[in-house]
């Protein structure tokens, strides 16, 4: 047709040395890179995954699994950059997406990647070596011969499995960068990896219903699961919410963690880690039960101290990857609009429940139907003042003392009110410290205190009035049974 531009196709393959070096900077950390390799092991139906860190001599990191393994054709394809199309429909239990994870994750940490796999009693191996590629300037994948296998670390363990795959990282230039004592640094790396895997794969490590239980070891020490919801102790404030997105189910499950005072130190550390519980609140998004993103409200709610106990588990299938804009590292996901609209009401209710859980003691103190030790008052200037309630029974009992003693006691109460360490209390509470003096008085001590107060009454009528009043006074109101026998005596 006249005037039509004639276009020619021209094959422009990427330049291997430059592209492979460039993809090393995608942004993997050591822990996210190793998690990406473990994704492949889980997808290969492995139930045992052994990680080995070796920092001495010729350092290496090896990841060995007892999955279904690969033959040579499958291995070559697995080593290919872009081995699968992210637009293709995947198996429902597939944890991959772009066909890049094995390569980009590995090469982000090392210059030499070797993969040895066993299937049907045949062992095959292939290797990407960036220094070798720099000389050939081609996509030069090395295929290993039988005589080569004996030189690789951990290869003897592969022989113990009927099938499986061994991934070996050598020439760990990125990990060595800036390190004076690499041996010591490797230990710190192992700790970070262990914590990351404990959280990301916690549902596989625990063997959740419908999942094949997976055991992960690091240098022969098993990785224990970290449950970010403390499921056995936490409160589920509502049933699962199911959101239909393009015919697929997104399952939303909200949790409220127990108040800090109900947790021991190990539980606080497990729920908060180095960042603290406050920074871990929000959505926990799982793709095929593997944790992708956590500790964010996706700008749908602010992270605050009063919502710090709120966490929401969201399960998505891999068929919705494109809608969640899942990145290559599988460390970022953004909920589509249809999900945001549906969870808006859920997180609003969840935030309010978390606030009530966190401020429960303060809410009781401002409840007019009860008599509390402290009164919360708002000044004309808009500030908040906490005062000891002068009508609290124990405080009123002081009225029987002489004038001089009462004056000293009043001065003492005023000094207590003015000297409250509010700033330090705020720091302790927001740092997930357990305030141990929040614990309630024991029942025997409470009965003893009750008898002392009733002893000061002059007659039966005063005793009856005192009992009636104490029944709505903290902490007596928490144990109504202690009034039963005394009430019968008065009658």
C-alpha positions as CSV (number, residue, x, y, z in Angstrom):
1,X,0.0,0.0,0.0
2,X,1.4,3.4,-1.1
3,X,2.9,5.4,1.8
4,X,3.0,2.5,4.2
5,X,6.2,2.2,6.2
6,X,7.9,-1.1,5.7
7,X,9.4,-2.4,9.0
8,X,12.0,-5.1,9.3
9,X,12.5,-7.4,12.3
10,X,16.0,-7.4,13.7
11,X,17.2,-9.8,16.3
12,X,18.8,-7.8,19.1
13,X,19.7,-10.3,21.9
14,X,20.8,-8.8,25.2
15,X,24.6,-8.6,25.8
16,X,25.1,-11.3,28.4
17,X,28.0,-9.8,30.5
18,X,26.2,-6.5,30.9
19,X,22.7,-7.8,31.5
20,X,23.8,-10.4,34.0
21,X,25.8,-7.8,36.0
22,X,22.9,-5.4,35.8
23,X,20.4,-7.8,37.2
24,X,22.5,-8.3,40.2
25,X,21.3,-4.9,41.4
26,X,17.6,-5.7,41.5
27,X,17.6,-5.3,45.2
28,X,17.7,-8.7,46.9
29,X,19.0,-9.0,50.4
30,X,20.6,-12.3,51.4
31,X,17.4,-13.4,53.2
32,X,15.0,-12.6,50.4
33,X,17.4,-14.3,47.9
34,X,17.5,-17.5,49.9
35,X,13.7,-17.4,50.4
36,X,13.4,-17.2,46.6
37,X,15.5,-20.4,46.2
38,X,13.4,-22.1,48.8
39,X,10.3,-21.2,46.9
40,X,11.6,-23.5,44.1
41,X,12.2,-26.3,46.6
42,X,8.7,-26.0,48.0
43,X,7.3,-26.0,44.4
44,X,9.3,-29.2,43.8
45,X,7.5,-30.9,46.6
46,X,10.5,-31.0,48.9
47,X,9.8,-31.8,52.6
48,X,13.4,-31.3,53.7
49,X,15.6,-28.3,52.9
50,X,19.2,-28.0,54.3
51,X,21.1,-24.7,54.2
52,X,24.8,-24.8,54.7
53,X,26.9,-21.6,55.4
54,X,30.7,-22.1,55.1
55,X,32.8,-19.0,55.6
56,X,36.3,-20.4,55.7
57,X,38.8,-21.0,52.8
58,X,36.6,-20.9,49.7
59,X,33.3,-19.7,51.3
60,X,30.0,-21.0,49.9
61,X,26.3,-21.2,50.6
62,X,24.5,-24.4,49.6
63,X,20.8,-25.1,49.6
64,X,19.9,-28.8,49.2
65,X,16.3,-30.2,49.0
66,X,14.8,-33.6,48.5
67,X,12.3,-32.4,45.9
68,X,11.4,-34.1,42.6
69,X,14.7,-33.0,40.9
70,X,15.3,-32.2,37.2
71,X,16.7,-34.0,34.2
72,X,19.2,-32.1,31.9
73,X,16.5,-30.6,29.7
74,X,14.6,-29.3,32.7
75,X,17.8,-28.0,34.3
76,X,18.9,-26.1,31.2
77,X,15.5,-24.5,31.0
78,X,15.6,-23.6,34.8
79,X,18.9,-21.9,34.2
80,X,17.6,-19.9,31.3
81,X,16.8,-16.2,32.1
82,X,13.0,-15.9,31.6
83,X,12.3,-19.6,31.8
84,X,8.6,-19.1,32.2
85,X,6.1,-16.5,31.0
86,X,4.5,-14.6,34.0
87,X,1.3,-14.3,32.0
88,X,0.9,-18.1,31.7
89,X,-1.5,-20.0,34.0
90,X,0.5,-21.6,36.8
91,X,0.0,-24.7,39.0
92,X,-2.0,-23.6,42.1
93,X,0.9,-24.5,44.4
94,X,3.6,-22.8,42.3
95,X,5.5,-20.1,44.2
96,X,7.4,-18.7,41.2
97,X,6.2,-16.2,38.6
98,X,8.8,-14.6,36.3
99,X,11.2,-17.5,35.6
100,X,14.0,-15.3,37.0
101,X,14.2,-16.1,40.7
102,X,16.8,-18.8,40.7
103,X,19.2,-16.8,38.6
104,X,18.6,-13.2,39.8
105,X,18.4,-14.2,43.5
106,X,21.6,-16.3,43.3
107,X,23.7,-13.9,41.2
108,X,22.7,-11.0,43.5
109,X,24.8,-12.7,46.1
110,X,27.6,-14.5,44.2
111,X,29.5,-14.6,40.9
112,X,29.2,-18.4,40.4
113,X,26.0,-20.3,40.6
114,X,26.1,-24.1,40.3
115,X,23.0,-26.3,40.3
116,X,23.2,-30.1,40.6
117,X,20.0,-32.1,40.3
118,X,19.1,-35.8,40.7
119,X,16.1,-37.4,39.0
120,X,15.5,-41.1,38.1
121,X,18.9,-41.9,39.5
122,X,20.6,-39.6,37.1
123,X,22.7,-36.6,38.3
124,X,23.1,-33.5,36.0
125,X,24.6,-30.1,36.7
126,X,25.0,-26.7,35.1
127,X,26.8,-23.5,36.1
128,X,26.7,-19.8,35.5
129,X,30.1,-18.1,36.1
130,X,30.2,-14.4,35.6
131,X,34.0,-14.3,35.1
132,X,33.7,-17.0,32.4
133,X,31.0,-15.1,30.7
134,X,33.0,-11.9,30.7
135,X,35.6,-13.7,28.6
136,X,33.2,-15.4,26.2
137,X,30.8,-12.5,26.0
138,X,28.0,-15.0,25.3
139,X,25.3,-16.7,27.3
140,X,27.8,-19.5,28.1
141,X,26.1,-21.9,30.4
142,X,28.5,-24.6,31.5
143,X,27.1,-28.2,31.6
144,X,28.9,-30.3,34.1
145,X,30.3,-33.8,33.5
146,X,30.3,-36.7,35.9
147,X,34.0,-36.1,36.9
148,X,33.1,-32.5,37.9
149,X,30.6,-33.4,40.6
150,X,33.1,-34.6,43.2
151,X,34.6,-31.2,43.6
152,X,31.4,-29.5,44.8
153,X,30.6,-29.1,48.5
154,X,27.6,-31.0,50.0
155,X,27.4,-33.2,46.8
156,X,27.6,-36.3,49.0
157,X,24.4,-35.4,50.7
158,X,22.5,-35.4,47.4
159,X,23.4,-39.0,47.0
160,X,21.4,-39.8,50.2
161,X,18.2,-38.6,48.4
162,X,16.2,-40.5,45.9
163,X,15.8,-37.2,44.1
164,X,16.6,-33.6,44.8
165,X,18.4,-30.4,43.9
166,X,21.6,-28.8,45.2
167,X,22.1,-25.0,44.6
168,X,25.6,-23.8,45.4
169,X,26.7,-20.1,45.6
170,X,30.5,-19.4,45.4
171,X,32.6,-16.3,45.0
172,X,30.4,-14.4,47.5
173,X,31.7,-11.0,46.5
174,X,28.6,-9.1,47.6
175,X,28.6,-10.6,51.1
176,X,32.3,-10.0,51.5
177,X,32.1,-6.4,50.5
178,X,33.3,-4.1,53.3
179,X,33.6,-7.0,55.8
180,X,36.8,-7.3,57.9
181,X,35.9,-10.5,59.7
182,X,33.9,-12.5,57.2
183,X,33.6,-15.5,59.5
184,X,31.9,-13.4,62.2
185,X,29.7,-11.6,59.5
186,X,28.5,-15.0,58.2
187,X,27.2,-15.8,61.6
188,X,25.1,-12.6,61.7
189,X,23.9,-13.3,58.1
190,X,22.7,-16.8,59.3
191,X,20.8,-15.2,62.2
192,X,19.0,-12.8,59.8
193,X,18.2,-15.6,57.4
194,X,16.9,-17.8,60.1
195,X,14.5,-15.1,61.4
196,X,13.3,-14.3,57.9
197,X,12.6,-17.9,57.0
198,X,10.9,-18.6,60.3
199,X,8.3,-15.9,59.5
200,X,8.0,-16.2,55.7
201,X,7.5,-20.0,55.7
202,X,5.9,-20.3,59.1
203,X,2.7,-22.0,57.7
204,X,4.8,-24.6,55.9
205,X,7.0,-25.1,58.9
206,X,4.0,-25.7,61.1
207,X,2.4,-28.0,58.6
208,X,-0.9,-26.2,58.3
209,X,-4.0,-28.2,57.2
210,X,-3.8,-28.6,53.4
211,X,-0.1,-27.9,53.3
212,X,2.8,-30.4,53.1
213,X,5.0,-29.8,56.2
214,X,8.5,-28.6,55.3
215,X,11.5,-28.9,57.5
216,X,14.3,-26.3,57.1
217,X,17.7,-26.7,58.6
218,X,20.6,-24.1,58.8
219,X,23.9,-25.8,59.5
220,X,22.0,-28.8,60.9
221,X,19.9,-26.7,63.3
222,X,16.2,-26.7,62.5
223,X,14.3,-23.4,61.8
224,X,11.4,-22.9,64.1
225,X,8.2,-21.2,62.9
226,X,7.3,-17.7,64.0
227,X,3.5,-17.2,64.1
228,X,2.9,-13.5,63.6
229,X,-0.7,-13.8,64.9
230,X,0.1,-15.9,68.0
231,X,-3.0,-17.8,66.9
232,X,-3.4,-19.9,70.1
233,X,-3.6,-16.8,72.2
234,X,-5.0,-14.0,70.0
235,X,-8.6,-13.1,69.4
236,X,-10.3,-13.4,66.0
237,X,-12.9,-10.6,66.1
238,X,-14.8,-11.8,63.1
239,X,-15.2,-14.7,60.8
240,X,-13.2,-15.0,57.6
241,X,-14.2,-12.5,55.0
242,X,-14.1,-13.9,51.4
243,X,-13.7,-11.3,48.6
244,X,-14.3,-12.5,45.0
245,X,-11.8,-11.0,42.6
246,X,-12.2,-12.1,38.9
247,X,-13.7,-15.4,40.0
248,X,-10.9,-16.0,42.5
249,X,-11.2,-16.0,46.3
250,X,-9.2,-13.6,48.5
251,X,-9.6,-14.6,52.1
252,X,-9.3,-12.0,54.9
253,X,-8.8,-13.1,58.5
254,X,-8.4,-10.3,61.2
255,X,-6.7,-10.8,64.5
256,X,-6.2,-8.8,67.7
257,X,-3.1,-9.7,69.7
258,X,-3.3,-10.0,73.5
259,X,-2.4,-7.0,75.5
260,X,1.4,-6.8,76.3
261,X,0.7,-7.5,79.9
262,X,-0.6,-11.0,78.9
263,X,2.6,-11.9,77.0
264,X,5.9,-13.3,78.2
265,X,9.2,-11.9,77.0
266,X,9.7,-14.7,74.3
267,X,6.3,-14.0,72.9
268,X,6.9,-10.2,72.7
269,X,10.2,-10.9,70.9
270,X,8.6,-13.3,68.5
271,X,5.8,-10.8,67.6
272,X,8.0,-7.8,67.4
273,X,11.6,-8.9,66.7
274,X,14.1,-6.0,66.4
275,X,11.5,-3.6,65.1
276,X,9.0,-3.9,67.9
277,X,5.3,-4.8,67.8
278,X,4.2,-1.4,66.7
279,X,6.0,-1.6,63.4
280,X,4.7,-5.1,62.7
281,X,1.0,-4.2,62.8
282,X,-1.1,-4.2,59.6
283,X,-1.7,-6.6,56.7
284,X,0.1,-9.9,56.3
285,X,-0.3,-10.9,52.6
286,X,0.2,-14.6,51.7
287,X,0.5,-16.0,48.2
288,X,-0.1,-19.7,48.3
289,X,0.5,-19.6,52.1
290,X,3.9,-18.1,51.6
291,X,4.3,-14.7,53.3
292,X,5.0,-11.8,50.8
293,X,4.4,-8.5,52.6
294,X,3.8,-7.6,56.2
295,X,3.7,-4.7,58.6
296,X,1.8,-2.2,56.4
297,X,-1.7,-0.8,56.1
298,X,-1.2,0.1,52.4
299,X,-1.9,3.7,53.4
300,X,-5.5,2.7,54.4
301,X,-4.8,3.4,58.1
302,X,-2.0,5.1,60.0
303,X,0.3,3.0,62.1
304,X,-0.3,4.1,65.6
305,X,0.3,2.9,69.1
306,X,-3.4,2.2,69.7
307,X,-3.7,0.0,66.6
308,X,-0.4,-1.9,67.3
309,X,-2.3,-5.1,68.3
310,X,-4.2,-5.3,65.0
311,X,-3.0,-7.7,62.3
312,X,-4.9,-9.0,59.2
313,X,-4.0,-12.2,57.3
314,X,-4.8,-12.0,53.6
315,X,-4.5,-15.1,51.4
316,X,-4.3,-14.6,47.6
317,X,-3.9,-17.2,44.9
318,X,-1.0,-17.0,42.4
319,X,-3.6,-16.4,39.6
320,X,-4.0,-12.8,40.9
321,X,-0.3,-11.9,40.7
322,X,-0.8,-9.2,38.0
323,X,-3.6,-7.5,40.0
324,X,-1.3,-7.3,43.1
325,X,1.6,-6.0,41.0
326,X,3.9,-8.6,42.5
327,X,7.6,-7.8,42.0
328,X,10.4,-10.1,41.0
329,X,11.7,-10.5,44.5
330,X,8.2,-11.3,45.8
331,X,8.7,-8.7,48.6
332,X,6.2,-6.2,47.4
333,X,2.5,-6.4,46.6
334,X,-0.2,-3.7,46.3
335,X,-3.9,-4.7,46.8
336,X,-6.2,-4.0,43.8
337,X,-9.0,-1.5,44.3
338,X,-11.7,-4.1,44.7
339,X,-9.8,-5.5,47.7
340,X,-9.2,-2.1,49.2
341,X,-12.9,-1.2,49.1
342,X,-13.9,-4.5,50.8
343,X,-11.3,-4.4,53.6
344,X,-11.9,-0.7,54.5
345,X,-14.8,-1.5,56.9
346,X,-12.9,-4.5,58.3
347,X,-9.8,-2.5,59.3
348,X,-11.9,0.3,60.7
349,X,-13.6,-2.1,63.1
350,X,-10.3,-3.9,63.8
351,X,-8.6,-0.6,64.7
352,X,-11.3,0.3,67.2
353,X,-11.1,-3.1,68.8
354,X,-7.3,-2.9,69.1
355,X,-7.7,0.6,70.7
356,X,-10.2,-0.8,73.2
357,X,-7.8,-3.7,74.0
358,X,-4.8,-1.4,74.4
359,X,-6.6,1.2,76.5
360,X,-8.9,-1.1,78.5
361,X,-7.5,0.0,81.8
362,X,-7.9,3.6,80.9
363,X,-11.4,3.1,79.7
364,X,-12.5,1.5,83.0
365,X,-11.0,4.6,84.8
366,X,-13.3,6.9,82.9
367,X,-16.4,4.8,83.2
368,X,-18.8,6.7,85.5
369,X,-20.5,3.5,86.7
370,X,-17.4,2.4,88.5
371,X,-15.3,4.0,91.3
372,X,-11.7,4.2,90.3
373,X,-8.5,5.1,92.0
374,X,-7.7,7.7,89.2
375,X,-9.8,10.4,87.7
376,X,-9.2,11.6,84.2
377,X,-10.1,15.3,83.8
378,X,-9.9,17.7,80.8
379,X,-8.8,21.2,81.7
380,X,-10.2,24.4,80.2
381,X,-7.0,24.7,78.1
382,X,-7.7,21.4,76.5
383,X,-5.1,19.3,78.4
384,X,-5.6,16.1,80.3
385,X,-5.0,15.8,84.0
386,X,-4.9,12.6,86.1
387,X,-5.9,12.9,89.8
388,X,-6.2,10.4,92.6
389,X,-9.9,10.0,93.3
390,X,-10.5,11.6,96.7
391,X,-13.8,9.6,97.0
392,X,-12.0,6.3,96.6
393,X,-12.8,4.3,99.8
394,X,-9.2,3.8,100.9
395,X,-8.6,7.5,100.5
396,X,-11.8,8.4,102.3
397,X,-10.7,6.2,105.2
398,X,-8.0,8.8,105.9
399,X,-10.7,11.2,106.9
400,X,-10.8,9.5,110.3
401,X,-7.3,10.7,111.0
402,X,-6.4,13.9,112.7
403,X,-6.1,17.3,110.9
404,X,-2.3,17.3,110.8
405,X,-2.1,13.8,109.4
406,X,-4.8,14.5,106.8
407,X,-2.9,17.6,105.7
408,X,0.3,15.6,105.2
409,X,-1.6,12.8,103.3
410,X,-3.2,15.4,101.0
411,X,0.3,16.8,100.2
412,X,1.5,13.3,99.5
413,X,-1.4,12.6,97.1
414,X,-0.7,15.9,95.3
415,X,3.0,15.1,94.9
416,X,2.1,11.7,93.5
417,X,-0.2,13.3,91.0
418,X,2.4,15.9,89.9
419,X,5.2,13.4,89.7
420,X,3.7,10.8,87.4
421,X,6.5,9.7,85.0
422,X,4.2,10.1,82.0
423,X,7.0,10.5,79.4
424,X,8.8,7.4,80.6
425,X,5.5,5.5,80.8
426,X,4.9,6.4,77.1
427,X,8.4,5.2,76.2
428,X,8.0,1.9,78.0
429,X,4.5,1.2,76.6
430,X,5.5,2.0,73.0
431,X,8.7,-0.1,73.4
432,X,6.6,-3.2,74.2
433,X,7.8,-3.3,77.8
434,X,5.6,-5.3,80.2
435,X,4.4,-3.1,83.0
436,X,4.4,-5.7,85.8
437,X,2.6,-3.5,88.4
438,X,-0.5,-3.7,86.2
439,X,-1.1,-7.2,87.7
440,X,-4.2,-7.5,89.9
441,X,-4.2,-7.8,93.7
442,X,-4.5,-11.4,94.9
443,X,-7.9,-12.6,96.1
444,X,-6.8,-13.3,99.7
445,X,-5.2,-9.8,99.9
446,X,-8.5,-8.4,98.6
447,X,-10.6,-10.1,101.2
448,X,-8.2,-8.9,103.9
449,X,-8.5,-5.3,102.6
450,X,-12.3,-5.6,102.5
451,X,-12.5,-6.8,106.1
452,X,-10.3,-3.9,107.2
453,X,-12.6,-1.4,105.5
454,X,-15.7,-2.9,107.0
455,X,-14.1,-2.9,110.5
456,X,-14.2,0.9,110.4
457,X,-18.0,1.0,109.9
458,X,-20.0,2.0,113.0
459,X,-23.2,-0.1,112.4
460,X,-24.9,-2.5,110.1
461,X,-26.3,0.2,107.8
462,X,-22.8,1.7,107.2
463,X,-21.5,-1.8,106.5
464,X,-24.2,-2.4,104.0
465,X,-23.6,0.9,102.3
466,X,-19.8,0.2,102.2
467,X,-20.4,-3.2,100.6
468,X,-22.7,-1.7,98.0
469,X,-20.1,0.9,97.2
470,X,-17.2,-1.4,97.1
471,X,-19.0,-3.8,94.7
472,X,-18.6,-1.1,92.0
473,X,-15.1,-0.1,93.1
474,X,-11.9,-1.4,91.5
475,X,-10.4,-3.8,92.1
476,X,-13.3,-5.3,94.2
477,X,-15.6,-5.2,91.2
478,X,-13.6,-7.9,89.6
479,X,-14.4,-10.4,92.3
480,X,-18.1,-10.1,93.2
481,X,-18.0,-13.5,94.9
482,X,-16.1,-12.2,97.9
483,X,-19.2,-10.1,98.9
484,X,-21.6,-13.1,99.1
485,X,-20.8,-14.3,102.7
486,X,-20.4,-10.8,104.0
487,X,-23.8,-9.7,102.6
488,X,-25.5,-12.7,104.3
489,X,-23.9,-11.8,107.6
490,X,-25.2,-8.2,107.3
491,X,-28.8,-9.5,106.6
